[in-house]
Amino acid sequence: MDGSKTWYRSKTVWGALIAVAASLLQVAGVDLTPEVQSDLADLAIAFTGAIGGALSIYGRISAQALIGRK
């Protein structure tokens, strides 16, 4: 494999989490098709990327120290 990524940027991890959730929902009487599960994985990756970016901006704005060399 080339490079690495965090767990929340992995389509495999999100697919597995959504598959587990879909199984639990099926027990509760809600059926999610494989297409819906795939769409949910894509949305989860996009959403976590957006949240990560927003948190980075917030962290920099609220930081108490400057970025630079000493």
HELIX and SHEET records of a PDB file:
HELIX    1   1 TRP A    7  ARG A    9  5                                   3    
HELIX    2   2 LYS A   11  VAL A   27  1                                  17    
HELIX    3   3 PRO A   34  SER A   62  1                                  29    
END                                                                             
